């Protein structure tokens, strides 16, 4: 499954374009009921919503990279 297919599925469920972008950027997750429906009907596991971008095979955002560097204690971080 790719980003466009997931966006079409979410659109069919009645979500607005801006909400779909928020979901696909990992800033927010759909409701439990929607995640359950997606799991049963489309095979998208609950764990995928922890980092939907990684599950879809998309590169991490700059913010995600920065958070990973901070979590690892990387001393090469430029302020």
C-alpha positions as CSV (number, residue, x, y, z in Angstrom):
1,X,0.0,0.0,0.0
2,X,1.2,3.5,-0.7
3,X,0.4,7.0,0.5
4,X,-2.1,7.7,-2.2
5,X,-4.1,4.5,-1.6
6,X,-4.3,5.1,2.1
7,X,-5.4,8.7,1.5
8,X,-8.2,7.5,-0.8
9,X,-9.3,5.0,1.8
10,X,-9.4,7.8,4.5
11,X,-11.2,10.1,2.1
12,X,-13.9,7.5,1.5
13,X,-14.3,7.3,5.3
14,X,-15.3,11.0,5.3
15,X,-12.0,12.7,6.4
16,X,-11.1,16.1,5.0
17,X,-7.9,16.6,3.1
18,X,-6.3,18.5,5.9
19,X,-7.1,15.8,8.4
20,X,-5.6,13.1,6.1
21,X,-2.4,15.2,5.8
22,X,-2.2,15.4,9.6
23,X,-2.7,11.6,9.9
24,X,0.0,10.9,7.3
25,X,2.5,13.2,8.9
26,X,2.3,11.3,12.2
27,X,1.0,14.3,14.1
28,X,-2.3,12.6,15.0
29,X,-4.0,9.2,14.7
30,X,-7.5,8.3,13.6
31,X,-10.0,7.2,16.3
32,X,-9.8,3.6,17.7
33,X,-12.9,2.7,15.7
34,X,-11.4,3.8,12.4
35,X,-8.1,2.1,13.2
36,X,-10.1,-1.1,13.9
37,X,-12.0,-0.8,10.7
38,X,-8.8,-0.2,8.7
39,X,-7.2,-3.2,10.3
40,X,-10.1,-5.5,9.5
41,X,-11.0,-4.3,6.0
42,X,-7.6,-3.1,4.6
43,X,-5.0,-5.0,6.7
44,X,-3.4,-1.9,8.3
45,X,-2.1,-3.1,11.7
46,X,-2.6,-0.9,14.8
47,X,1.2,-0.8,15.2
48,X,1.5,1.0,11.9
49,X,-0.1,4.1,13.3
50,X,2.9,4.6,15.7
51,X,4.8,5.7,12.7
52,X,2.6,5.5,9.6
53,X,5.3,7.1,7.4
54,X,7.7,4.3,8.1
55,X,5.1,1.7,7.5
56,X,4.3,3.3,4.2
57,X,8.0,3.4,3.4
58,X,8.3,7.2,3.3
59,X,11.4,9.0,4.5
60,X,11.3,10.5,7.9
61,X,10.5,14.2,8.3
62,X,13.1,16.7,9.4
63,X,11.4,16.9,12.8
64,X,11.5,13.1,13.2
65,X,15.2,13.1,12.3
66,X,15.9,15.8,14.8
67,X,14.0,14.0,17.5
68,X,15.9,10.8,16.8
69,X,19.3,12.6,17.0
70,X,18.3,14.1,20.3
71,X,17.2,10.8,21.7
72,X,20.5,9.1,20.7
73,X,22.5,11.9,22.4
74,X,24.3,12.7,19.2
75,X,26.9,15.4,19.8
76,X,27.0,16.5,16.2
77,X,23.7,18.4,16.5
78,X,23.9,22.0,15.3
79,X,21.9,24.5,17.2
